[in-house]
Amino acid sequence: MTPIVSTISTQRRLSDETTGMLLGLIGVAIFSLTLPFTRLAVGGAEASAGAGLSPMFVALGRALAAAVLAGGWLYRKRAPLPPRSALPALAMVAIGCVIGFPWLTSVAMRSLPAAHGAVLVGVLPLATALFAALLAGEKPSKGFWVMAILGSVLVAGFALRQSGGSLHAADLAIFLAVLAAAMGYAAGGRLSQTLGGQQTICWALVLAAPPLLPVVGWLAWQEAPQIAHAGAAAWTGFAYVSVFSMFIGFFFWYRGMALGGVARVGQVQLVQPFLSVLGATVVLGETLEWPTLIFAIAVIAVVGAGRKMQVKRG
């Protein structure tokens, strides 16, 4: 390769990584409001019992609502059917991001403050990097792993500090949700390089729709009184997690990972807990403390340092 061609290739790679990071940041900003609005949807922020929707209905109903949007998008774009080779990755996205993460976080948000759950989700970038190495064939450098672990330690320390040094019973649901999402992110990010980010999430949603339809229908019948008495706040939360968290956010997220790499762009998620805490303050009126800003600055510095570390892509 001549020096000129090598320089052009390097500049293009850097440009792709920068664009990927920016798109990933937009996706993270959208995802950061997921927990506050989920808590709003399940009535965790309401004073009166029964003011919200059930966690199961929110989790599966939002996926089905997003699947309708996805089907409309695919029809409008006249998108071809995905190849058979894409089905395993689409199944992992459906299980991890469409069903697993929404269900587990909806259960947790029934009892956990959104801010507390948000900081626990801060270990998601490290989990995503691990799955990127396992599923996406990426090989992060030692320096990258150091920054990823350091960022996760900062977030975990913040979580423990905020909870008084101990974790809640619902924290297990959050950690399982993190593993589910990390698997779906890595599989979807890898597939997006060939299928495209928009088609990846849309086909995953459509793939999940057939088993979701009868379950959501049964839940709607069983919980009809609770659904009928759900307030406007609950439906606002449900609308956000359906349209933005489950659909639009992934357009930016998977496109960003396709351009910048799963492991590298995944580290942008380190700022998500702090955006979520800010969102919980605005949406739910939860208290914002000054130590949050200090941790946020430290984590952002780690993300910036990790951005400079090498990641070999398979």
N, C-alpha and C positions, 0 to 999 in steps of 0.2 A: 504494500500500500504506500503510495507516494505521500510526502509530508502534507501536501495540500488536501488530498482526499482524507488523510488521517485527521487533519484539523477540522474539516467540515463534519466528519463523522462524530468527532468529540463534541463539537458545538451543538450538533443536532441532538446527541444523547443528553447533554446538559440541559438543552432547551426542553426536551421531553420530560426530564426529571423535574425541572422547575414548574412546567405546566401541570404535570401530574400532582406535584405537591400542592399547587394552588387549587386545582379541582378537588383534591382530597380534603383540603381545608374547608371548602364550601360544603362538601358532603358532611364533614364533621360538625360544622356549624348547624346544619339541619338536624343531624342525629342528636346533637347535644340537648335538644329540647324534648327528646323522646321520653325520658324518665319523668320530667315535670308534667308533661301532658298525659302520660300514662297514669300517673298518680291522680291527676285531675279526673281522668276517665273512670277509674275504679273507685272514686269517692274517697280516696285516702286523705284528701285535703278538705273534705266537707265535714262540718260539725255534726250533721245528722246521719244516722245509719241508714243505709239503703239509698243514699242520694246518688250513688254511682252505679256503673255497670259491673258485672262480675268479671274477675280477671280472665277467666277462660273465654268469655264472649268477646272481651276487648282484644285478646291475643289472636284468636282465630277469626273473629269478625273483621278485624283490620286487614288481615291477610287476604280474606275473600274479597273485600271491597277493593283492595289494591289489585287483585287478580282481574277484576272487571275492567279497571283502568288499563292494565297491561294488555288484556285481550283487545281492547279498543285501539291501543297504540299499534300493536302488531298488525291488526287488520288494516288500519289507515296506512301503514308503511308497506303493506303487502310483503311482510317479512317471510322468507322461506322457512320451512321447518328446520330445526337444528339437526345436525348430523347425529347419528347414533353414538358416535364417540364422545359427544358432549353430554350425554344423559347422566353418566355418573357424577360429573361435576355439578350439573344442574340439580341433581338429587341432593347433593351435599348443601348447596345453597338453599334449597327448599327446606330441608330438615333443620339446618343451622340458623339461617337468617329469617326465613318466612314463618317457621313454626316454633322452633326451640327458643330462640332469644326472646321473641315477643311474649310467649307463654310464661317463661320463667321470670322475666322481669315484671310482668303484670301481677304475678303471684306475690313477688317480693314487695312491690310498691303498695300493696294493700296495707302493709304494716311498717315499712321502712320509710324514713324521710327521703325525698328525691335526692337531696344533696349527698346523703350518706351513700345511697346506692350508686350515685354518679362517680364518687371517688373510687369505689371498688371496681367499677368498670375501667378504671385507669390502667389496670394490668392487661387490658385487651391488646394494646400494641405489642407487648412481649409475646403474648399467646399467638397473635397473628404472624409475627416473625417466625415463631417455631413451626407453625403450620405452613408458612411459605417455604421453609427449608424442607419440610416433609412432602408437601404436595405440589409446590410450584417450582421445585428444582433450583431455588435461589440459594446462594452461599454468602451470607453476610460475613464481613471480616470480624476479627476479634474486637477491634475498636467499636464496631457497630454494636456487638453484643454487650460490651461494657456500658455503652450509652443507653441501650434499651433496658438493661437491668437496673442501672442507676435511676432512670426515669420511673421505672416501676416501683423501686424502693421508695422514692420520694412520694409517689402517689399512695403507696401502702402506708407509709408513715403518716401522711395526711389523714388517711381514713381512720387509722388507729387513734390519732390525736383527737379527731372530731367525735369519735364514739367513746372517748374516755378510756381507751386502752383495751377494749374488748369488742368482739364482733357479735352481731345479732344472729338469731336462728335463721332468719331469711337470707343472711349473707351467702349461705350455701347455694341458694337458688341463683343469686347473682353470679357466683363463680362458675356454676354450670352453664349459665347463660353466656358468659364470656367464652368458654370453650366452644360452645355451639356457634357463636358468632365468628370466632376466629377461624374455625373450619370453613364456614360459608364464605368468609371474606377471602381466604387464601384460594379456595377452589374457584370462586367467581372471578377474582382478580386475574388468575391464570387464564381462565376461559375467555375473559374479555379481550385478551390480546388477539384472539382469532375470531370470536363471535361478535365482539363489540359489547360495551358496557350496558347499553340500553336493552339489547336483545337478551343479554344474560339474565338480568333481573326479571324482565318480562316473561321469558320462557320458564324461569323458575317459579314465578307466581302462578302462571297458567298450569304448570305441572302439578302444583300443590292444590289447585282448585277442586278437582273431582273428589278427593277424600275430605276436603274441608266443607263442601257444600252440605252434605247430610248432617254433619256434626253441628255446624253453625245453625242449620235449620232446626235441629232438635233442641239446641240451647235456646234459640229464640222462642220456641214453643214452651219449654220448661220455665224459662225466666221471664215470661211475658209481663207479669205484674211489675217486676223490678225494672225491666226495660221501659215500661210505660211511665214509671215514676222517676226515671232518671232525669236529672236537671240539665239545663242548658250547658253548664260547665262540663258535665260528663260528656255530652255529645260534642262539645268543642274539642275536648281532649281526644276523643275517638276520631274525629275528622282529621286532626293534625297527624296522629300516628298512622292513619290509613293512607292519606294522600302524600304527606311529606316524608315521614320516617320509613314507610314501607315501599314507596314508589319513587318519588322525585329525587330524594337524597341519594339513592343508589345509582342514578344516572351519572351524577358527578363522581361518586365514590369509585365505582368500577372502572370508569374511564380514566380516572386519576391513577389507579393502580396498574391499569394496562400500560399507561405511558411511563410512569415513574418506578414501577416495580412494587410488588406486594409488601415486602418487608420495609422498604424505605418509606413509602407513602403511609404505610400503617402506623408509623411513629407519630404522624400528625395527630393521631387519636389521643396522645398524651395530654393535649390541651382540652380535650373534650370534657373531662370532669369539672374543670373550672368554668367552662362555658355553661355546663349543666347547672352548676351551683348558682351562677348568675341568673340563668333562666328560672331556676326554682325561686329565686328572690323576686323576680318580676312576675312570674305566673302564679306562684303559690303564696308569696309573701313570707317565705322562709328567710331566716336571718343570714345576712352576709357579713362574715367576720374578716378583719384585716389580715390575719395569717393566711387566708385563702389567696390573697394577692401575692404574698411572698412566695408561697409554694408555686403559684402560677408562673411567676417570673423565673423561678429555678427550673421548672419543667420546660418552659419555652426555651431556656438556654440549652438544656440537654437535647431538645429536638434540633436546635440549630447546630449543635456539635455533631449529632448523629447524622445530620444531612450531609456532612463532609466525609463520612466514613464510607469505605468501599463496600459495595454489594454486587457480587457476580450473579448475573441472571442466566438461568438455564435456557 
